[in-house]
Amino acid sequence: MDIKTEWRPLFWIIAIFSICFYLPVELPRVQGAVLEALHLAKWYAREHVLLCLVPAFFIAGAVAVFVSQAAVMKYLGPNARKILAYGVAAISGTILAVCSCTILPLFAGIYRMGAGLGPACAFLYSGPAINILAMVLTARILGPEMGIARAVGAVIFAVVIGLLMHFFFRHEEAEKAAAAPVMMDDSDGRPLWQTALYFAAMVGILVFANWGKTDQPSGLWHAIYVSKWYIASGCSIALALMLATWFQLGFLRILLTAIPAVLMAIIQPQHPELAFTFGVIGLSMLSNLKSTRDGEMGQWFEESWDFAKKILPLLLIGVLIAGVLLGRPGEEGLIPSSWINSLVGGNSVGANLFASVFGAFMYFATLTEVPILQGLLGAGMGKGPALALLLAGPALSLPNMLVIRSVMGSKKTVVFVLLVVTMATISGLLYGAIF
């Protein structure tokens, strides 16, 4: 036995044993932190896995199967025109009202298909950060200047972070660009307008099924919230028609798999998530068919399942760790909330840096960051740190980082996180000095 190769496993065995041996499970704060982790995991499973992640997995799988690699390389590849690539990536958040975890399957999909590191990272940041509803809610609750600063900052962040990631890893990107094959568009494939409508239907289901409730009893956003399940159902019907005709699944198959979802919607209209669940089961059965055109349905299911089994375990582990350390929004984990409140007052470098780091590791569901910040501002948080948290928090989280590392490696993940934290800190300092 070679001692030099065995010291590392021995070290980890001793370290884990020591932690378990001295684990202070009798302390109320530790017990509370464990409960918070379980509560957060339960909340995450109920609110985000089914309605957010599952549609995102299907969309990511569809990107891998139905979007040609030539198209990805043309618009987002390392040799694509920079204005086009970063423009497309930076405004994606206006369409995708998703959180830092839901964007991950989509990011992994385009990155694996050959998208350049810069545009892929711009998309990774912009997806959860540039959210029209979040911008409107921020301006309404936290003030118009905060909403404008968040909107402008998020767009600039997406482009600058993408450009800097490309610059720092330009040698790897040059090698990737040189190795990229010259691809021609598949003229025998499905028409572009059909593919576009197909993805629009799936994105519509994702967006409207997760449309958040506003604090206003009237207005456009409230009207959409009230009607969101009808709109999502309309998108589902459109997707079913496309699968029956363009994807040659046939109306009988579609009808048989849709019956349970329709019955559940009639029997339990107050619980639309049940109908949604049966719809997901039906779509899984349809997408697992291998007897269709070129076996593309079976490929769709396999790609979607591949994303799910690689990403979902890391996300759940990250949620548990974040719950132990930070607790749920409004609750405490191992780190007391009084410490956080005392560290984000004023507009010092330390306050802005702490707000950025805290926001980067804390998990914020879409729109939840606004009421949380409202409470922190009321407790004495400075406006600069508030903006820093808004720019770092929605785009990053501990679960998010674990998955990013599995997609593009530790070095690129560390640089991406440091760029977000640094730029959020600087933006907070500037905003705090002005306002």
QUIJO-V721929 format. One record per residue. N is the residue number from 1. RES is the residue in one small letter. D_FIRST is the distance of its C-alpha to the first C-alpha in Angstrom with 1 decimal. Layout:
n: (N	N)
res: (RES	RES)
d_first: (D_FIRST	D_FIRST)
This chain:
n: (1	2	3	4	5	6	7	8	9	10	11	12	13	14	15	16	17	18	19	20	21	22	23	24	25	26	27	28	29	30	31	32	33	34	35	36	37	38	39	40	41	42	43	44	45	46	47	48	49	50	51	52	53	54	55	56	57	58	59	60	61	62	63	64	65	66	67	68	69	70	71	72	73	74	75	76	77	78	79	80	81	82	83	84	85	86	87	88	89	90	91	92	93	94	95	96	97	98	99	100	101	102	103	104	105	106	107	108	109	110	111	112	113	114	115	116	117	118	119	120	121	122	123	124	125	126	127	128	129	130	131	132	133	134	135	136	137	138	139	140	141	142	143	144	145	146	147	148	149	150	151	152	153	154	155	156	157	158	159	160	161	162	163	164	165	166	167	168	169	170	171	172	173	174	175	176	177	178	179	180	181	182	183	184	185	186	187	188	189	190	191	192	193	194	195	196	197	198	199	200	201	202	203	204	205	206	207	208	209	210	211	212	213	214	215	216	217	218	219	220	221	222	223	224	225	226	227	228	229	230	231	232	233	234	235	236	237	238	239	240	241	242	243	244	245	246	247	248	249	250	251	252	253	254	255	256	257	258	259	260	261	262	263	264	265	266	267	268	269	270	271	272	273	274	275	276	277	278	279	280	281	282	283	284	285	286	287	288	289	290	291	292	293	294	295	296	297	298	299	300	301	302	303	304	305	306	307	308	309	310	311	312	313	314	315	316	317	318	319	320	321	322	323	324	325	326	327	328	329	330	331	332	333	334	335	336	337	338	339	340	341	342	343	344	345	346	347	348	349	350	351	352	353	354	355	356	357	358	359	360	361	362	363	364	365	366	367	368	369	370	371	372	373	374	375	376	377	378	379	380	381	382	383	384	385	386	387	388	389	390	391	392	393	394	395	396	397	398	399	400	401	402	403	404	405	406	407	408	409	410	411	412	413	414	415	416	417	418	419	420	421	422	423	424	425	426	427	428	429	430	431	432	433	434	435)
res: (m	d	i	k	t	e	w	r	p	l	f	w	i	i	a	i	f	s	i	c	f	y	l	p	v	e	l	p	r	v	q	g	a	v	l	e	a	l	h	l	a	k	w	y	a	r	e	h	v	l	l	c	l	v	p	a	f	f	i	a	g	a	v	a	v	f	v	s	q	a	a	v	m	k	y	l	g	p	n	a	r	k	i	l	a	y	g	v	a	a	i	s	g	t	i	l	a	v	c	s	c	t	i	l	p	l	f	a	g	i	y	r	m	g	a	g	l	g	p	a	c	a	f	l	y	s	g	p	a	i	n	i	l	a	m	v	l	t	a	r	i	l	g	p	e	m	g	i	a	r	a	v	g	a	v	i	f	a	v	v	i	g	l	l	m	h	f	f	f	r	h	e	e	a	e	k	a	a	a	a	p	v	m	m	d	d	s	d	g	r	p	l	w	q	t	a	l	y	f	a	a	m	v	g	i	l	v	f	a	n	w	g	k	t	d	q	p	s	g	l	w	h	a	i	y	v	s	k	w	y	i	a	s	g	c	s	i	a	l	a	l	m	l	a	t	w	f	q	l	g	f	l	r	i	l	l	t	a	i	p	a	v	l	m	a	i	i	q	p	q	h	p	e	l	a	f	t	f	g	v	i	g	l	s	m	l	s	n	l	k	s	t	r	d	g	e	m	g	q	w	f	e	e	s	w	d	f	a	k	k	i	l	p	l	l	l	i	g	v	l	i	a	g	v	l	l	g	r	p	g	e	e	g	l	i	p	s	s	w	i	n	s	l	v	g	g	n	s	v	g	a	n	l	f	a	s	v	f	g	a	f	m	y	f	a	t	l	t	e	v	p	i	l	q	g	l	l	g	a	g	m	g	k	g	p	a	l	a	l	l	l	a	g	p	a	l	s	l	p	n	m	l	v	i	r	s	v	m	g	s	k	k	t	v	v	f	v	l	l	v	v	t	m	a	t	i	s	g	l	l	y	g	a	i	f)
d_first: (0.0	3.8	6.2	8.9	8.4	8.0	11.0	13.6	13.1	13.0	16.1	17.9	17.4	18.9	21.6	22.7	22.7	24.8	27.2	27.8	28.2	30.8	32.4	36.1	37.3	40.4	41.9	44.6	43.5	40.0	41.6	44.0	41.4	39.5	42.9	43.7	40.6	41.5	45.1	44.2	42.0	44.9	47.4	45.2	44.8	48.6	49.9	47.6	45.3	48.2	50.9	48.9	45.5	46.4	49.3	47.1	44.5	47.3	48.7	45.4	44.9	48.5	47.9	45.1	47.4	51.0	50.8	50.4	47.8	50.7	52.4	49.4	49.0	52.7	53.0	49.6	47.7	46.6	49.8	52.1	55.0	53.9	57.0	56.7	52.9	52.9	56.2	55.0	51.8	53.5	56.2	54.1	54.1	57.8	57.1	53.9	54.4	50.7	48.2	45.0	43.0	45.5	45.5	41.8	42.1	45.0	43.2	40.1	42.5	44.5	41.4	39.7	43.0	43.0	44.9	44.5	42.3	45.5	47.7	44.8	44.2	47.9	48.1	45.2	47.1	50.6	50.0	49.9	51.6	54.8	56.4	60.2	60.6	58.2	60.2	63.5	62.2	61.0	64.4	66.3	64.4	63.1	65.9	66.7	65.4	61.9	62.1	63.1	60.5	57.8	59.0	59.4	56.2	54.2	55.6	55.1	51.5	50.6	52.0	50.7	47.2	47.0	48.4	46.0	43.0	44.2	44.9	41.5	39.7	42.5	40.3	38.2	41.5	43.1	40.3	40.7	44.5	44.3	42.0	44.2	46.2	49.9	50.9	54.3	55.6	55.7	59.5	59.1	57.3	58.8	61.4	60.2	62.6	61.3	57.7	58.9	60.8	57.9	55.6	58.5	58.8	55.1	55.2	58.4	56.8	53.9	56.2	59.0	57.0	55.4	58.6	58.7	61.7	63.7	65.6	68.9	71.0	72.4	71.9	70.0	66.4	67.6	69.4	66.3	64.3	66.9	66.9	63.2	62.5	65.6	64.4	60.9	62.5	64.6	61.6	60.0	63.2	63.2	59.5	60.4	63.4	61.3	58.7	61.5	63.3	61.3	58.0	60.0	58.7	62.2	64.2	63.7	59.9	60.3	63.0	61.0	57.9	60.1	62.1	59.7	59.4	63.2	63.8	61.4	63.2	66.5	65.4	63.3	64.8	63.8	60.1	59.7	55.9	56.2	58.0	55.5	52.7	54.5	55.2	51.5	50.8	53.6	52.4	48.9	50.5	52.6	49.9	47.8	50.4	49.4	52.8	54.4	55.0	51.9	49.8	49.8	50.1	46.9	45.2	46.6	45.1	41.6	41.6	42.8	40.2	37.4	38.6	38.9	35.5	33.8	36.0	37.3	34.0	33.3	37.0	36.9	33.8	35.5	38.7	37.1	35.5	38.9	40.7	38.7	39.2	42.7	44.3	46.9	49.8	52.1	49.5	46.9	43.1	41.1	43.0	46.6	49.2	51.3	48.7	49.0	52.8	52.9	50.7	52.6	56.1	58.0	57.0	54.6	51.6	49.4	51.3	51.0	47.4	46.5	48.7	46.9	43.4	44.5	46.1	43.1	40.8	43.5	44.2	47.9	49.4	52.2	55.2	53.8	53.2	57.0	57.9	54.8	56.0	59.5	58.4	56.4	59.3	61.5	59.2	59.5	57.1	58.3	59.4	57.0	53.8	55.3	55.4	51.9	50.6	52.7	51.3	47.6	47.5	48.6	46.5	43.2	41.3	37.7	37.4	38.9	36.4	33.4	35.0	36.0	32.5	31.4	34.4	34.4	31.2	30.5	32.4	35.5	35.5	35.3	38.1	40.2	40.0	40.8	43.8	45.1	44.7	46.2	49.1	49.9	50.0	52.3	54.5	54.8	55.8	58.5	59.8	59.9	61.9	64.4	64.9)
